[in-house]
Amino acid sequence: MNNFIFSRIEEVKKNGFNINIGDIFSRAWDIFSGTAFYVILGLILPGIIAWIIKFILGLFITIPSFFVTDTDDFSDLYAQVLTPIALFGMGLSFFINAALAPITVSILTIAKKYDEHRNPDFNDLFIHYKDGKFGSIFLAYIAIEIIAIIATLFCAIPGIIFLVTSLFIFPFIVFTKLSVSDAIKSSISVLWRNFWQSFLFCLAAVGIFIVGGLACIIGLVVAIPLIYIGIYVFYKDVIGFEGDSNEIDQLGNTNDYQSNY
């Protein structure tokens, strides 16, 4: 953990933080407006690739459908899911999603690049397959999913708490040199320090998602990248980047993605 990140985390844990949620999403919208083509690709491209891979695999492996129209279908679905080949198919599907997660996470780095007055390009969608972050993002995706499932199984409240305090896991991995375990612990400790503001941020994000859902698919392809960019702005306001001013609103070195870490 470099000195800047260590000092920022300790400072936030000691003094807390204060955010303006309206301002965060206003700035997120400005960034989205300038990066819409790329961040929307970052959302839909993994889905398209995953669908193609799963379609091909589906010719050889049964991946059960979870679409149920009749309560009597639950027994059939349960029997389907428990077959070894179906369990293998679901596990494979899970790892495919984890392997494609770096494309979606690139929305964060595209947002940062644009925020530093640099123009994003198509190659930015695949930056984390080349910058050494793939393994960490892959493991973090798996860890987040497993922890969230376990926490939710115990009770909905632990699941909600984890989801709220996990918002900075990917930003810590992408923008710092923290390990996956340190990124998880740091995200939880920082956001727990002011849980209610973090929770209100999540409520605002849910509201954006619902509004996007009301506009069907077109609305969601705007809402979801906007939420990701909102997380970037939230992280910037709370943690910031090395080389920023004390107000954490100055632009840092713009040579490459690693220059501020």
C-alpha positions in Angstrom: 0.0 0.0 0.0 1.6 3.3 -1.0 1.9 6.1 1.4 -0.7 8.3 -0.2 -3.4 5.6 -0.2 -2.5 4.5 3.3 -2.7 8.1 4.7 -6.0 8.9 2.8 -7.6 5.7 4.2 -6.5 6.4 7.7 -7.6 10.0 7.4 -11.0 9.1 6.3 -11.3 6.4 8.9 -10.4 9.0 11.5 -12.4 12.0 10.3 -15.1 10.5 8.1 -16.2 12.2 4.9 -19.1 14.4 3.6 -20.5 14.1 0.1 -23.0 15.9 -2.0 -24.9 13.1 -3.8 -26.6 15.5 -6.2 -23.3 17.0 -7.2 -21.7 13.6 -7.6 -24.4 12.4 -10.1 -24.4 15.8 -11.8 -20.6 15.5 -12.5 -21.1 11.8 -13.4 -23.7 12.9 -16.0 -21.2 15.4 -17.5 -18.6 12.6 -17.8 -21.2 10.2 -19.2 -22.2 12.8 -21.8 -18.6 12.8 -23.1 -18.0 9.1 -22.9 -21.4 7.6 -23.7 -20.3 5.5 -26.7 -17.5 3.8 -24.8 -19.1 3.3 -21.4 -22.3 1.9 -23.0 -20.0 -0.5 -25.0 -18.4 -1.4 -21.7 -21.8 -2.4 -20.4 -23.2 -4.3 -23.4 -20.0 -5.8 -24.9 -19.4 -8.4 -22.0 -23.1 -9.4 -22.3 -22.8 -10.0 -26.1 -19.5 -11.9 -25.7 -20.9 -14.0 -22.8 -24.0 -14.8 -24.8 -22.0 -16.0 -27.8 -19.7 -18.2 -25.6 -22.7 -19.6 -23.6 -24.6 -20.3 -26.8 -21.7 -22.3 -28.2 -21.2 -24.1 -24.9 -24.9 -24.7 -24.7 -24.6 -27.0 -27.7 -22.5 -29.3 -25.5 -23.4 -28.4 -21.9 -26.8 -27.9 -20.3 -27.1 -24.5 -18.6 -30.5 -24.5 -16.9 -32.9 -21.6 -17.5 -34.2 -19.8 -14.4 -37.3 -18.5 -16.1 -40.3 -19.9 -14.3 -43.9 -19.3 -15.4 -45.6 -21.8 -13.2 -45.1 -22.7 -9.6 -45.2 -26.4 -10.6 -42.1 -25.8 -12.7 -40.0 -25.3 -9.5 -39.6 -29.0 -8.9 -38.4 -29.5 -12.5 -36.0 -26.6 -12.2 -34.7 -27.9 -8.9 -34.0 -31.3 -10.5 -32.3 -29.6 -13.5 -30.0 -27.5 -11.3 -28.8 -30.4 -9.2 -27.5 -32.4 -12.2 -23.7 -32.5 -12.3 -23.5 -31.2 -15.8 -25.9 -28.3 -15.0 -23.8 -27.4 -11.9 -20.7 -27.5 -14.1 -22.4 -25.3 -16.7 -23.5 -22.7 -14.0 -20.0 -22.7 -12.6 -18.5 -22.2 -16.0 -21.0 -19.4 -16.7 -20.0 -17.7 -13.5 -16.3 -17.8 -14.4 -17.0 -16.5 -17.9 -18.8 -13.5 -16.3 -15.8 -13.0 -14.0 -13.4 -13.2 -16.9 -15.4 -10.5 -18.8 -15.7 -8.2 -15.7 -12.6 -6.1 -16.6 -14.4 -4.7 -19.6 -17.2 -3.4 -17.5 -14.8 -2.2 -14.8 -13.0 -0.2 -17.6 -15.9 2.3 -17.3 -14.2 3.5 -14.2 -10.8 4.1 -16.0 -12.6 5.6 -19.0 -14.3 8.1 -16.6 -11.0 9.0 -15.0 -9.3 9.5 -18.4 -12.1 11.8 -19.6 -12.1 13.6 -16.3 -8.4 14.3 -16.9 -9.2 15.9 -20.3 -8.0 12.9 -22.3 -10.1 11.4 -25.0 -11.0 7.7 -24.5 -10.8 5.2 -27.3 -11.9 1.6 -28.1 -8.7 0.1 -26.7 -9.5 1.5 -23.2 -12.3 -1.1 -22.9 -9.6 -3.8 -22.7 -7.0 -1.9 -20.7 -7.2 -4.2 -17.7 -6.3 -7.2 -19.8 -3.0 -5.5 -20.5 -2.1 -3.5 -17.3 -1.8 -6.4 -14.9 -5.2 -5.8 -13.2 -7.1 -8.8 -14.8 -6.2 -11.3 -12.1 -7.3 -8.9 -9.3 -10.5 -7.9 -11.0 -11.3 -11.6 -11.7 -10.7 -12.6 -8.1 -12.5 -9.6 -6.7 -15.6 -10.3 -8.8 -15.7 -13.9 -7.5 -15.1 -12.8 -3.9 -17.8 -10.1 -4.1 -20.4 -12.5 -5.5 -19.6 -15.2 -2.9 -19.6 -12.8 0.1 -22.8 -11.1 -1.1 -24.5 -14.5 -1.5 -23.4 -15.7 1.9 -24.3 -12.4 3.6 -27.7 -12.4 2.0 -28.4 -16.0 3.0 -27.8 -15.2 6.7 -30.1 -12.2 6.4 -31.0 -9.4 4.0 -29.4 -6.8 6.3 -25.8 -8.2 6.2 -26.1 -8.5 2.4 -27.2 -4.8 2.1 -24.4 -3.7 4.4 -21.8 -5.5 2.4 -23.2 -4.2 -0.9 -23.1 -0.6 0.4 -19.6 -0.9 1.8 -18.2 -2.8 -1.2 -18.5 0.2 -3.7 -14.8 1.1 -3.6 -13.4 -2.4 -4.1 -13.0 -2.1 -7.8 -11.8 1.6 -7.7 -9.2 0.5 -5.1 -8.0 -2.3 -7.3 -8.0 -0.2 -10.5 -6.6 3.0 -9.2 -4.1 1.7 -6.6 -1.8 -1.3 -6.0 -3.9 -2.8 -3.2 -4.3 -6.6 -3.2 -7.8 -8.0 -3.5 -8.1 -8.6 0.2 -6.8 -5.2 1.1 -9.2 -3.6 -1.4 -12.1 -5.4 0.2 -11.0 -4.5 3.8 -10.2 -0.9 2.8 -13.6 -0.3 1.0 -15.5 -1.7 4.0 -13.6 0.3 6.6 -13.8 3.6 4.6 -17.5 3.4 3.7 -18.5 2.0 7.1 -17.1 5.2 8.6 -20.0 7.1 7.1 -22.4 4.3 6.3 -25.5 6.4 6.0 -24.2 8.7 3.3 -22.9 5.7 1.5 -26.3 4.1 1.9 -28.0 7.2 0.5 -25.7 7.1 -2.5 -26.8 3.6 -3.1 -30.5 4.6 -2.7 -29.9 7.3 -5.3 -28.2 4.7 -7.6 -31.2 2.4 -7.2 -33.5 5.3 -8.0 -31.6 5.9 -11.2 -31.7 2.2 -12.0 -35.5 2.2 -11.5 -36.0 5.2 -13.7 -33.8 3.6 -16.3 -35.8 0.4 -16.0 -39.0 2.3 -16.7 -37.6 3.3 -20.0 -36.8 -0.4 -20.7 -33.5 -1.4 -22.3 -32.6 2.0 -23.6 -32.9 3.5 -20.1 -30.8 0.8 -18.5 -27.9 1.2 -20.9 -27.7 4.8 -19.7 -28.5 4.2 -16.0 -26.0 1.5 -15.3 -22.9 3.2 -16.8 -24.0 6.4 -15.1 -24.0 4.5 -11.7 -20.5 3.2 -12.4 -19.3 6.7 -13.2 -21.0 8.0 -10.0 -19.0 5.4 -8.1 -15.8 6.9 -9.7 -16.8 10.4 -8.7 -17.7 9.2 -5.2 -14.3 7.5 -4.9 -12.5 10.6 -6.2 -14.3 12.9 -3.6 -13.5 10.6 -0.7 -10.1 9.1 -1.5 -8.8 11.2 -4.5 -5.6 10.6 -6.5 -2.0 11.3 -5.7 -1.0 14.6 -7.0 -4.5 16.2 -6.5 -4.9 19.2 -4.3 -6.2 19.1 -0.8 -9.7 19.7 -2.2 -9.2 16.7 -4.4 -10.6 18.4 -7.4 -7.4 19.2 -9.4 -6.3 17.1 -12.4 -3.3 15.0 -11.9 -0.6 13.9 -14.4 -2.3 12.8 -17.6 0.4 10.6 -19.2 -1.2 7.2 -18.6 -3.5 5.3 -16.3 -0.7 4.4 -13.8 0.7 7.9 -13.5 -1.4 8.9 -10.4 -1.1 5.6 -8.5 
